[in-house]
Amino acid sequence: MYDIPQLTPQQLQDKLSASSDILLLDVREPEEAAFCRLPNSILIPMNELSMRQNELPDGKEIVVYCHHGIRSQYCALYLADAGFEQTANLKGGIDAWAREIDPAMPRY
């Protein structure tokens, strides 16, 4: 089993401010992503990840997020098992991001 780092929204914001070399992976459904999403994120719904993991670059830090951080945790574990070594989960998901970092972001 892998120990997937859990980033708080503030930790993620700090990382994004310091580096543009982080891939944000949104594993929610397209309908959810249409409502709100983090800038510059890539949408690959959870049920498509195994078929589309080849779209993700090797050697880049990947932060996975969903609505509350549960689906993304499973996806981060899957990616780690598939050989993606720099994978983290956004703790609390985009809902926590909206509450703590961007209160103007729509919540659902």
C-alpha positions as CSV (number, residue, x, y, z in Angstrom):
1,M,0.0,0.0,0.0
2,Y,1.2,3.5,-0.8
3,D,1.2,6.5,1.6
4,I,-0.3,9.1,-0.6
5,P,0.5,12.7,0.5
6,Q,-2.6,14.7,1.5
7,L,-2.3,18.3,0.6
8,T,-4.5,20.9,2.2
9,P,-5.9,23.6,-0.1
10,Q,-3.4,26.1,1.4
11,Q,-0.4,23.7,0.8
12,L,-1.6,23.2,-2.8
13,Q,-1.9,27.0,-3.4
14,D,1.6,27.4,-2.0
15,K,3.0,24.7,-4.3
16,L,1.2,26.3,-7.3
17,S,2.6,29.7,-6.4
18,A,6.1,28.3,-6.3
19,S,6.0,26.0,-9.3
20,S,4.1,25.7,-12.5
21,D,5.3,22.1,-13.0
22,I,2.4,20.5,-11.2
23,L,-0.3,18.7,-13.0
24,L,-3.8,19.1,-11.6
25,L,-5.9,16.0,-12.4
26,D,-9.7,16.4,-12.0
27,V,-11.3,13.0,-11.7
28,R,-14.9,14.2,-11.3
29,E,-17.6,13.8,-14.0
30,P,-17.8,16.3,-16.9
31,E,-21.0,17.7,-15.4
32,E,-19.2,18.5,-12.2
33,A,-16.2,20.0,-13.9
34,A,-18.5,22.2,-16.0
35,F,-19.8,23.7,-12.7
36,C,-16.4,24.6,-11.3
37,R,-12.8,23.5,-11.6
38,L,-9.3,24.5,-10.8
39,P,-7.5,26.5,-13.5
40,N,-5.3,24.5,-15.9
41,S,-6.5,21.2,-14.6
42,I,-6.9,18.1,-16.8
43,L,-10.2,16.3,-16.7
44,I,-10.1,12.5,-16.7
45,P,-13.1,11.1,-14.9
46,M,-12.4,8.3,-12.4
47,N,-14.0,5.6,-14.6
48,E,-11.8,6.5,-17.5
49,L,-8.5,6.8,-15.7
50,S,-7.3,3.2,-16.4
51,M,-7.9,3.7,-20.1
52,R,-6.4,7.2,-20.3
53,Q,-3.4,7.1,-17.8
54,N,-1.1,7.3,-20.9
55,E,-2.2,10.9,-21.3
56,L,-0.4,11.8,-18.0
57,P,3.3,12.8,-18.2
58,D,5.9,10.7,-16.4
59,G,8.1,12.3,-13.8
60,K,5.7,15.2,-13.1
61,E,4.1,15.9,-9.8
62,I,0.3,15.1,-10.1
63,V,-2.2,16.4,-7.6
64,V,-5.5,14.6,-8.0
65,Y,-8.8,16.2,-6.9
66,C,-12.5,15.5,-6.9
67,H,-15.5,16.9,-5.0
68,H,-14.5,15.9,-1.4
69,G,-11.2,14.0,-1.8
70,I,-12.5,10.5,-1.7
71,R,-12.6,9.5,-5.4
72,S,-9.3,11.3,-5.9
73,Q,-7.7,9.3,-3.1
74,Y,-8.6,6.1,-4.9
75,C,-7.3,7.5,-8.2
76,A,-4.0,8.7,-6.5
77,L,-3.5,5.2,-5.1
78,Y,-4.2,3.7,-8.6
79,L,-1.7,6.0,-10.2
80,A,1.0,5.3,-7.6
81,D,0.4,1.6,-8.2
82,A,0.8,2.2,-12.0
83,G,4.2,3.8,-11.4
84,F,3.5,7.5,-11.0
85,E,5.8,8.3,-8.1
86,Q,4.9,11.9,-7.4
87,T,1.2,11.7,-6.7
88,A,-0.8,13.6,-4.1
89,N,-4.4,14.0,-3.1
90,L,-6.2,17.3,-2.5
91,K,-7.6,16.8,1.0
92,G,-11.2,17.8,1.1
93,G,-11.4,18.2,-2.7
94,I,-12.5,21.2,-4.7
95,D,-15.1,21.9,-2.0
96,A,-12.4,22.5,0.6
97,W,-10.6,24.7,-2.0
98,A,-13.7,26.8,-2.5
99,R,-14.2,27.2,1.2
100,E,-10.6,27.9,2.2
101,I,-9.0,29.5,-0.9
102,D,-11.6,30.8,-3.4
103,P,-14.9,31.7,-1.8
104,A,-16.1,33.1,-5.1
105,M,-16.0,29.6,-6.6
106,P,-19.4,27.9,-7.0
107,R,-20.0,25.1,-4.5
108,Y,-22.4,22.1,-5.0
